[in-house]
Amino acid sequence: MAGVSQVSPSDWIQGARLRTLPLAIAPVVLGVSSAILAGAWNLGLAFLALVVALALQIGVNFANDYSDGIRGTDDVRVGPARLTGSGRVKPELVKRAAWIAFALAGVAGVIVVVLTAQWELLLIGAAAIAAAWFYTGGASPYGYRGLGEIVVFVFFGPVATVGTAWLLIGSIPVESWLTGSAAGFFASAVLLVNNIRDIDQDRLAHKRTLAVWLGPVASKVLLIVLLMLPYVIVGVLSFVFVWAPLVFLTGIITIVVIVIVLLSKTPKDLITALGVMSLNALVFALALGAALVW
């Protein structure tokens, strides 16, 4: 095992998986957009909400790196090498990085609660941290039982979007449930394509993801459905928000993703799709958020 002195900053940056961060930004953008629509804009609270989301995303990435690494799940990988599984970093250091990120999210969340006096948000924050850790951590991780996509949908979709709108407005706008669901579908799709890429390795490691349960063909069909559902929501919102139809233009990126996935012949071909899908989620959120505000 490598010691911390042998690890470069770029190793830690890679371990944080920056390409997944758009998935944390997207629901916050949508929640803030609902707040602007309601005339309840607050830059400080919005910034704190973004810190919570980003820290949770980085925390779950390091937690996943640690837990899969010590279980041996990452011993053979198709995607980028992980810190723990590759032996570059001691497992305890990766675990510490995860909990530092969770602590940062917790501190930012407590500040939000103190400023807004919305104490219920503490329970939501605690549940989010627990969900992040037990995805692949603990004695019976839900990520090993095919439940990852569902939990990701909930916490990186409605919970993040509705929670952001709630702390800024003090109430929950109806459209935030729809926009949050759209963000959640994108997040679930990203996790699903990641698991499609790792089907063979996960099966050998007894990691029963949803992709392992369904198999590659059915998983790709589900992936297409998940990527189409956000645009169904845009269609519904188009009856209320005049600029919403312009969001369909972001579907060009979605079509590119679907083509990449359908034409993929090896697991490595799906790595490109992951980065494009994260970008797609953020561009979609920015476009839909603008449509709400205007």
N, C-alpha and C positions, 0 to 999 in steps of 0.2 A: 504494500500500500504506500501511496505517496504521502508525504507530510505536507502541511500547509505552506511551508517555505518553498516547495517545489511546484506550487500551483500558481499559475499566472492569472491576472485579472480577467483575461479573455476566457479562461476556463470557467470562472464563476459567472461571467456574462452568458456564456453558452448554456451553463446549467440553469440559469434563470429563464431560458427559452423565450427571449424577447419577442419572437414572432407570434407568440400566443397573446401578448398584451393587448392587441386590438380587441380581443374578445372581452376584456375587462373594461376597456374604454367605451365600447359601443353602448351597453345598457345605461351607463352614466350619462352619455350624450343624450340619449332618448329621455331619461328622467329629467334632466336639466331643461330640455326642450319643452316638456310638459309644464315645468315650473315657469318658464318664460311666457308661455301661452297664458298661464294663470296670473301673470304679473307678480310673481313671487321670486324674482331672481336675486340670488345672494352668492357672490363670487367666492367668498370665504368658505361657506358650507359646501359649495359645489367642488371646490378644490379638495376639501377633506374627504368628500365622498369618493373622489377619484383616487386619492391616496389609499383609502380602504380597499377599493376594488383592485388596484394594481398590486398592493401588498399581499392581498389574498391570492391573487393569481400567481405571483412569484413564490409565495409560500407553498401553495399546492404543488408547484413544479418541483421545488426542492424536496418536499415531503414524498412525492412520487418517486423521485430519483433515489432517495434514501431507502424507502420501503421496498421498492422493486429490486434495488441493488442487493440488499441483505437477504432477500428471498431467493436470489439467483435468477429472477425473471429476466434481468438485463444482461445475463452472461453472453447471450448471442443476440445481437441487435442488427436490424436492417437500417434503422435510422441513425442519427448522430449518437456517438458514444456518450453515455451518462457518466457523471462524476464518480458515483459509488461503484457501479457495475464495471467500469473500466479500470478501477483500482487507482485512479489518479488522486483521489481524495479519501481520507479516512471517513467512514460512515458517520461517525459522531459529529464531524464538522459539517457535513451536509445536513444532518438533522438539526444542528444548531442554527444553520442558516435559515432553515424552514421556520423555526420557532422565533427567530429574530423578525422575520417578515410578518408572521402572525401577530407578534407583539406590536409591531408598527401599525398594523391594521387595527389592533385593539385600542391602542392609544388614540389614534385618529378618530375611531368610533366613539370612544368615551368623551372626547372633546366635543364631538357633534351632539351627543346626548346631553351634555352639560349645557351647551349653548341653546339647544332647542327644547330641553325638558321633555323629550319624547323617549321615556325610559323603556318603552317596549322594544326599541331598536337594539337594546343590549341583548335581549334574547335572540333576536335575529342574527346579530353579529356572532354570538356564541355558537349558534347552530351552523353558521357558515364556516367557522373555524373547525368545528367538529367534522363537518362534511368534507372539508379539505383534507384533514388528517386521515380520516377513516376510509377515504377513497381506495388507497392501497395499504394503509397502515392498520395496526391492531390485529387481533386474532382472527377476525372474519371480515376482511375488507369487502365493501359492497362492489368495488370495481372488479373483483374477481368473481362476481356472481351476476354479471350482465346488467347491473343497475347504474353504471356510470353515466350513460347518456341521459337518463331520467333526472338524476340529481344535478348534473351540469345544466340541463334545461331550466330547472327550478331556480338555482342560485345565480347563474349567469344570464338569466332571462328575467322573469317577472320579479323575483326578489330584489335584484340589483336595480332594475328600472323603477319599479313601484316604490322601493325603499328610498331611492334618490328623490323622486318626486314628493314623497311623503315628508321627508325631513325638510324640504325646501318650502312646501306649500302648507303642510300641517294637515293635509287631507289627501285622499287618493283619487286622482282624476281617472275617469273611465278609460280614456285612450291609452293610459300607461300599461294597462293589462295586455292590450293588444300589441303595442310596440315592444313591451318586455318579452312577450311570447315570441315575436319575430327574432329578437336578439338571442333568445334561448334556443330557437331552432338552428340558428347558425352555429352556436357554441356546441350543440349536440352533434351537428354534422361534422365539425372539425374533429371531435373526439372519435366519432364513428370511423372516419376515413383513416385516422391514426391507428385505430384498432384493426381495420381491414388490412392495412399494411403489415401489421404484426400478427396476423392470424396464425401462421404456422409456428412462430416462436412462442406465442402465448399458449397455444394448444400443448406444446411440449412442456411448458412451465406450469401447466394446470391452471392457467389464468383464464377463467371462463367468461370472457367479455361477450357483449351482445353479438359482435361480429363472429366470434367463435361459435356461438349457439346457432346463428342464422346461416353461416357459411358465406363465401364471397359474393355469390350471385344475388341472394336475397338481401344481403347487406348493402350492395350497391343500389338496389331498387329502393330500399329504405332511405339511403343517402339522398337520392334524387328527390324523394318525397319531402324530406326535411329541408332541402334547399328551395323547393317550390312553395312551401307553406308561408314563408315570409311575404311572398308576393301575393298570395291569397289575402293576407291581412292588409296589404297595401290596397288591394281592390276594395275591401270593406271600408277602409279609411277614406278612400277616394269619394265616397258619398258625402263626407263631411268636410274634408280638407281639399280645397281646390287644386293645390299644387302637388298633391300626393301622387297622381299618375306619372309625374316625371321620375319618380323613384324606380319605375319599371326599367329605366335606362341602365340602372346598375345590374340588371339581369344579364347584361352582356358579359360581365365578369363571371356571373353564375354559370352561364352557358359554357364558358371556357373551362371552368372547373369540372363540369359534368363531362365534357368531351375528354379532358385529361384522364378522369377516372375511368370512363368507359373504354378508352383506348389503351389503358395501362396493361402491360403484360407481366411486369415484375413488381414486387413490393416497392422497390426504389423509385419507380415511376410515380408513385403516389406522394412522394416527399414534396414535389413541386406543388401539387394540389393543396397541401396543407398551408403553405405560405400564402397562396392566392386566396384561399377561403378565408383566412383571417383578415386579409385586406378587404375582401368582399364584405365581410361583416361590418367593418368600420365605415367603408364608403356608403353602404346601405344605411347605416345609422345616421351618418352626417346628412345624407340626402333626405331621409324621412324626418329627421329633427328639424331641418330647414323648412320642410313642407308644413310641419306643425306650426312653426313660429310665424311664417308668412301667410 
